[in-house]
């Protein structure tokens, strides 16, 4: 319902369940938003398991915001890490 208000949604994180990921994928299929990944490191074992890859270097907060708004980020994952909601392509 609120999808168009956001530039991107967190698709993967070790705090995102598989059910939540499916709901997010559904929203992303219906609304023009980017997707991000985050390790959301509450525990050292999960730091870097998920992340957002950008198509060009991001040097500051303004560049980060521009990259999100321009949908130049894609969620990624570290193979072999604990992946609560599965790997991403």
N, C-alpha and C positions, 0 to 999 in steps of 0.2 A: 504494500500500500504506500510506503514512503520511499520506495526505491529511487524515483527520479530526483529526490532531494540530495542524494549522495553522489560523489564522483566515483567511488569504489567501495566494494564490500570485501571483508576478510573471508576468503574462501576456505583456507586451510590454516590450522594451528593445532597444537596439541591440546587446546582447550575447545576445539570444535569437534562435535560428535559427527559420525557419519550421517545421521538423520539431519542435523543442522546443515551440513554440507549440501545434502540433496535439496533442501529448501533454498539455500543460497544459490545453487546452480539454477534452480527454477526461476528465481528472481532475476538473475543475470541474463537468462535467456529471453526474458520479457522486457527488460529495461536496459538502456545503453549506459552501462557502468563498467568500470574496470574491476579486476579481481586482484586481491593481494594475498600473500602468505606471511605468516609471522611465527617465530619460534615461541613468542610469549613466554620467555624463560623464567618461569617460577621455580624451576629445578635445573641444575647445571646439565643434567643428562639430555635435556630437550633443546638447549640453546643451539640454534643453527639447523634444527631439523627441518623447519619450514622457513622460507624467506621470500622476498620479492625481488626479482631480477628486473633491472631497467635496461632499456635499449640504448641508453647513453648514460655517461656518468652524472651523478647527482652530487652537487657540491655544497648546497645550502638548503635551508627550509623552503625558500621560494622555488628553487629547482625541483624539490620533492613535490610540492603542491602542483607545480606545472606538469610534472610527469604523471601524477595521479589523474589530474583533470584531462590530460591528453591520452590517457589509457596506454601509457608506454611501459607499464609494469606488468609482470606476469608472475604468478606464484611458482615457486620452485621448492624442491625438497632435497635433503641429503640422504642418498641411498644408505641403507643399513641403520639409519636412526630410528627411534621410536616414532611411528607415524600414526597418531590416533585416528585420523580420518582418511588414511590411505595416501598413496602417492599422487602426484599431479603430472600431467603431460606437459 
